[in-house]
Amino acid sequence: MNYSSIAGTGAYLPRRVMTNKDFEAIVDTSDEWIRERTGIKRRHIAAEDETTSDMALEAALQALQMAKVSKEDIDLIIIATTTPDKVFPSTACIVQRRLGISGFAAFDVHAACAGFIYALDIANRFIKTGGARCALVIGAEIYSRIINWKDRGTCVLFGDGAGAIVLRASDQPGILSTHIHADGRHEELLHVPAGISSGYEQLQQEKAFIQMKGNEVFRAAVGVLDAIARETLSVNGVQPGDIDWLIPHQANLRIISAAARKLDMPMDRVVVTVDEHANTSSASIPLALDVAVRDGRVKRGHLLLFEAFGAGFTWGSALLRF
């Protein structure tokens, strides 16, 4: 039986850094208010001429370099994004072209902040069934393009960036299990109300921005993340104390802390980057993983738990041996 394992990680963050202080000139807020409620200190914002595929490509090249894999070895590209370059073709096809390779499957996955877990789940299934041997799995977002910069409840929460992994076939288990779920009944608690087949005129008038009912989303996220973590641990016969690192979606420090507390995991075993990156949606887990790999916290053989929650609602988890 084929297994899959992470051979390398990569990341990209735009050069422009926007601090909480910068928001004080835009909306009625303060550095203290933002830190207290979210844990965020700063975020990276894409340049006007920067695209999601630009960021995804840079993250992918870093991951390939770490994995010591040639781009010609890649036979699957999946990009998790809700902010693609174009309606079509997919951002994955654009990255494939820019890498100078072709002929294999390349497509985008749209599952908001749970997108990377969804993409990882799909890539793992491709490899386990022999449909691919070496996959690029990328999360990349430019949320600064769909933010209402006058809404202090949402504009301070998000940042831009991309994270990537190379997932390779292996004779040893790497990805132990993945779990993905959705519940569309909660659509309007966190959404962008205009789209291509509904409210396109709003897009043209630049009125299609993120809308969120924060308290309801917070409560749902804490409950669902605890449930998905326990589902994952139970399936694998693992206790929370066996986990070396919890790497959650980086939405809000209060959500991260609550999820860790429910698992009785100390925060010094949780990878936290929300303070520096803010919420980068589908890019947040691979970005956090890359930071922890490169600074030496995550080492080969460590047992990692990924968990994410996003609009839809969508949620998912992965347990893996790095």
C-alpha positions as CSV (number, residue, x, y, z in Angstrom):
1,M,0.0,0.0,0.0
2,N,1.2,3.5,-0.8
3,Y,1.6,6.1,1.9
4,S,2.3,9.8,1.6
5,S,4.6,12.0,3.6
6,I,5.7,15.6,3.5
7,A,9.1,15.9,1.9
8,G,9.5,19.7,2.1
9,T,7.8,23.0,3.0
10,G,7.8,26.5,1.6
11,A,6.3,29.9,2.3
12,Y,5.9,33.4,0.9
13,L,4.8,36.6,2.6
14,P,4.4,39.9,0.8
15,R,7.0,42.6,1.6
16,R,4.5,45.2,2.9
17,V,3.8,44.8,6.6
18,M,0.8,46.5,8.1
19,T,0.8,47.0,11.9
20,N,-2.2,47.5,14.2
21,K,-1.1,51.1,14.6
22,D,-1.6,51.6,10.8
23,F,-5.3,50.8,11.3
24,E,-5.8,53.7,13.8
25,A,-5.8,56.1,10.8
26,I,-8.4,54.1,8.9
27,V,-11.0,52.9,11.4
28,D,-12.0,53.4,15.0
29,T,-9.7,50.9,16.6
30,S,-6.3,50.6,18.5
31,D,-3.4,48.3,18.8
32,E,-4.5,47.3,22.3
33,W,-8.1,46.6,21.1
34,I,-6.9,44.3,18.3
35,R,-4.3,42.5,20.3
36,E,-6.7,41.8,23.2
37,R,-9.4,40.4,21.0
38,T,-7.3,38.6,18.4
39,G,-3.7,38.3,19.4
40,I,-2.7,39.9,16.1
41,K,0.2,42.4,16.0
42,R,0.8,42.7,12.2
43,R,0.0,41.2,8.8
44,H,1.5,41.2,5.3
45,I,-0.4,42.8,2.5
46,A,0.1,42.0,-1.2
47,A,1.4,44.7,-3.6
48,E,-1.1,46.1,-6.1
49,D,0.5,44.1,-8.9
50,E,1.0,40.9,-6.9
51,T,-1.3,37.9,-7.6
52,T,-2.2,34.7,-5.8
53,S,-0.2,32.7,-8.3
54,D,2.9,34.9,-7.7
55,M,2.8,34.0,-4.1
56,A,1.9,30.3,-4.6
57,L,4.8,29.9,-7.1
58,E,7.3,31.4,-4.6
59,A,6.1,29.1,-1.8
60,A,6.2,26.1,-4.2
61,L,9.8,26.8,-5.3
62,Q,10.9,26.9,-1.6
63,A,9.1,23.6,-0.9
64,L,10.7,21.9,-3.9
65,Q,14.1,23.1,-2.8
66,M,13.8,21.8,0.7
67,A,12.4,18.5,-0.6
68,K,15.3,18.2,-3.1
69,V,12.7,17.5,-5.8
70,S,12.8,18.6,-9.4
71,K,9.8,20.3,-10.8
72,E,9.7,17.6,-13.5
73,D,9.0,15.1,-10.7
74,I,5.7,16.8,-9.9
75,D,2.6,15.0,-11.2
76,L,-0.2,16.8,-9.3
77,I,-0.8,20.4,-8.2
78,I,-3.7,21.3,-5.9
79,I,-4.1,24.9,-4.7
80,A,-6.5,25.8,-1.9
81,T,-7.7,29.4,-2.4
82,T,-10.8,31.5,-2.3
83,T,-9.0,34.4,-4.0
84,P,-7.8,33.0,-7.4
85,D,-6.1,35.0,-10.1
86,K,-9.1,34.6,-12.4
87,V,-12.5,32.9,-12.5
88,F,-10.8,30.5,-14.9
89,P,-8.4,28.9,-15.5
90,S,-7.5,27.7,-12.1
91,T,-4.6,29.2,-10.2
92,A,-3.1,25.7,-10.1
93,C,-3.0,25.6,-13.9
94,I,-1.4,29.1,-13.9
95,V,1.3,27.9,-11.5
96,Q,1.8,24.7,-13.5
97,R,2.5,26.8,-16.6
98,R,4.8,29.1,-14.8
99,L,6.8,26.1,-13.5
100,G,7.2,25.0,-17.1
101,I,5.5,21.6,-16.6
102,S,2.3,20.1,-18.0
103,G,0.2,17.1,-18.7
104,F,-0.9,16.1,-15.2
105,A,-3.9,17.2,-13.1
106,A,-3.9,20.7,-11.7
107,F,-6.9,22.2,-10.0
108,D,-8.1,24.5,-7.2
109,V,-10.0,23.6,-4.0
110,H,-12.4,26.1,-2.5
111,A,-13.1,25.4,1.2
112,A,-12.2,28.8,2.7
113,C,-10.0,28.5,5.8
114,A,-10.2,24.7,5.8
115,G,-9.0,24.7,2.2
116,F,-5.5,23.4,2.9
117,I,-6.8,20.4,4.9
118,Y,-9.2,19.6,2.1
119,A,-6.4,19.8,-0.5
120,L,-4.1,17.7,1.7
121,D,-6.9,15.1,2.0
122,I,-7.4,14.9,-1.8
123,A,-3.6,14.7,-2.5
124,N,-3.2,12.0,0.0
125,R,-6.0,10.0,-1.6
126,F,-4.3,10.4,-5.1
127,I,-1.0,9.1,-3.8
128,K,-2.5,6.2,-1.8
129,T,-4.5,5.0,-4.8
130,G,-1.5,5.4,-7.2
131,G,-2.9,8.4,-9.1
132,A,0.1,10.5,-8.2
133,R,3.6,10.1,-6.8
134,C,4.7,13.6,-6.0
135,A,2.2,16.5,-5.4
136,L,2.5,20.2,-4.7
137,V,-0.2,21.2,-2.2
138,I,-0.5,24.9,-1.7
139,G,-2.6,27.3,0.3
140,A,-2.5,30.9,-1.1
141,E,-4.7,33.9,-0.4
142,I,-5.0,37.6,-1.0
143,Y,-7.8,38.5,1.4
144,S,-6.8,42.2,1.3
145,R,-8.8,42.3,-2.0
146,I,-12.0,41.2,-0.4
147,I,-11.8,43.2,2.8
148,N,-14.1,46.2,3.6
149,W,-11.4,48.5,4.9
150,K,-14.1,50.5,6.8
151,D,-15.3,47.5,8.8
152,R,-13.2,47.3,11.9
153,G,-14.7,44.0,12.8
154,T,-13.1,42.2,9.8
155,C,-10.4,44.4,8.2
156,V,-8.0,43.9,11.1
157,L,-8.2,40.1,11.0
158,F,-6.8,39.1,7.7
159,G,-3.4,39.0,5.9
160,D,-2.0,37.7,2.6
161,G,0.4,34.9,2.0
162,A,1.1,31.4,0.7
163,G,2.4,28.2,2.1
164,A,3.3,25.0,0.2
165,I,4.3,21.4,0.8
166,V,5.7,18.6,-1.4
167,L,3.8,15.4,-0.7
168,R,5.6,12.3,-1.9
169,A,4.7,8.6,-2.1
170,S,6.4,6.7,0.7
171,D,6.7,3.1,2.0
172,Q,6.3,4.4,5.5
173,P,3.1,6.1,6.9
174,G,3.4,9.9,7.0
175,I,-0.2,11.1,6.7
176,L,-1.9,8.8,9.2
177,S,-5.4,10.1,8.6
178,T,-7.4,13.1,7.3
179,H,-10.9,14.1,8.2
180,I,-13.0,16.7,6.4
181,H,-16.6,17.9,7.1
182,A,-19.0,20.7,6.1
183,D,-22.4,22.1,7.2
184,G,-23.8,24.6,4.7
185,R,-26.6,25.6,7.0
186,H,-24.3,28.3,8.5
187,E,-23.6,30.0,5.2
188,E,-24.5,33.5,6.2
189,L,-22.5,33.6,9.4
190,L,-19.3,34.0,7.4
191,H,-19.5,34.8,3.7
192,V,-18.9,37.1,0.8
193,P,-22.5,37.8,-0.3
194,A,-21.8,38.5,-4.0
195,G,-20.5,36.1,-6.6
196,I,-20.5,35.3,-10.3
197,S,-24.0,33.9,-10.6
198,S,-25.5,35.9,-7.7
199,G,-24.9,39.6,-7.3
200,Y,-22.3,40.1,-9.9
201,E,-23.2,43.7,-10.2
202,Q,-22.1,44.1,-6.6
203,L,-18.6,42.8,-7.5
204,Q,-18.4,45.4,-10.3
205,Q,-19.3,48.1,-7.8
206,E,-16.7,46.8,-5.3
207,K,-19.3,45.9,-2.7
208,A,-18.4,42.2,-2.3
209,F,-16.6,42.0,1.0
210,I,-16.2,39.5,3.8
211,Q,-19.1,39.6,6.2
212,M,-18.9,37.8,9.6
213,K,-21.0,37.3,12.7
214,G,-18.0,37.1,15.0
215,N,-19.5,35.7,18.2
216,E,-21.4,32.9,16.5
217,V,-18.4,32.0,14.4
218,F,-16.2,31.9,17.5
219,R,-18.5,29.6,19.4
220,A,-18.9,27.2,16.5
221,A,-15.1,27.2,15.8
222,V,-14.2,26.2,19.4
223,G,-16.7,23.4,19.5
224,V,-16.0,22.0,16.1
225,L,-12.2,22.1,16.5
226,D,-12.5,20.1,19.7
227,A,-14.7,17.6,18.1
228,I,-12.6,17.1,15.0
229,A,-9.4,16.8,17.1
230,R,-11.0,14.1,19.3
231,E,-12.4,12.3,16.3
232,T,-8.9,12.2,14.8
233,L,-7.1,11.1,17.9
234,S,-9.7,8.3,18.6
235,V,-9.4,6.9,15.0
236,N,-5.7,6.6,15.5
237,G,-5.6,5.4,19.1
238,V,-3.6,8.5,20.1
239,Q,-3.8,10.6,23.3
240,P,-3.3,14.4,23.3
241,G,-0.1,13.9,25.2
242,D,1.3,11.9,22.3
243,I,1.1,14.9,20.0
244,D,4.4,16.8,19.6
245,W,2.9,19.8,17.9
246,L,-0.6,21.1,17.4
247,I,-0.7,23.3,14.3
248,P,-4.1,24.9,14.0
249,H,-5.6,27.3,11.5
250,Q,-4.4,30.8,12.6
251,A,-7.6,32.7,12.9
252,N,-7.6,34.2,16.4
253,L,-5.4,33.5,19.4
254,R,-8.5,33.1,21.6
255,I,-9.8,30.3,19.4
256,I,-6.3,28.6,19.3
257,S,-5.9,28.9,23.1
258,A,-9.4,27.5,23.7
259,A,-8.8,24.5,21.3
260,A,-5.5,23.7,23.1
261,R,-7.1,24.0,26.5
262,K,-9.8,21.6,25.6
263,L,-7.1,19.1,24.7
264,D,-5.1,19.8,27.8
265,M,-2.2,20.8,25.5
266,P,0.2,23.5,26.8
267,M,0.6,26.5,24.5
268,D,4.4,25.7,24.3
269,R,3.4,22.7,22.1
270,V,1.1,24.8,19.8
271,V,2.6,26.6,16.8
272,V,1.3,30.2,16.8
273,T,1.9,32.6,13.9
274,V,-1.4,34.6,14.0
275,D,0.4,37.4,15.8
276,E,2.8,38.0,12.8
277,H,0.6,36.8,9.9
278,A,-3.0,37.4,11.0
279,N,-5.6,35.1,9.4
280,T,-4.3,34.0,6.0
281,S,-7.2,31.6,5.5
282,S,-6.1,28.5,3.5
283,A,-2.4,29.6,3.7
284,S,-2.2,29.7,7.5
285,I,-1.4,26.1,8.3
286,P,1.3,25.6,5.7
287,L,2.8,28.9,6.6
288,A,2.8,28.0,10.3
289,L,4.3,24.6,9.5
290,D,7.1,26.1,7.4
291,V,8.0,28.6,10.2
292,A,8.2,25.7,12.7
293,V,10.2,23.5,10.4
294,R,12.7,26.2,9.5
295,D,13.2,27.4,13.1
296,G,13.8,23.8,14.2
297,R,10.8,23.2,16.4
298,V,9.2,20.6,14.1
299,K,11.7,17.8,13.5
300,R,11.6,14.5,11.5
301,G,9.6,11.9,13.4
302,H,7.4,14.4,15.3
303,L,3.7,13.7,15.5
304,L,1.7,16.7,14.2
305,L,-2.0,17.5,14.4
306,F,-3.5,20.0,11.9
307,E,-7.0,21.4,12.4
308,A,-8.9,24.1,10.6
309,F,-12.4,25.7,10.5
310,G,-13.7,28.0,7.9
311,A,-16.7,29.4,6.0
312,G,-19.3,27.0,4.8
313,F,-19.0,25.9,7.5
314,T,-16.1,23.7,6.6
315,W,-13.7,22.0,8.9
316,G,-11.0,19.3,8.9
317,S,-8.0,17.8,10.5
318,A,-4.9,15.7,9.7
319,L,-2.7,13.6,11.9
320,L,0.8,13.0,10.5
321,R,4.3,11.8,11.2
322,F,6.6,14.5,9.8
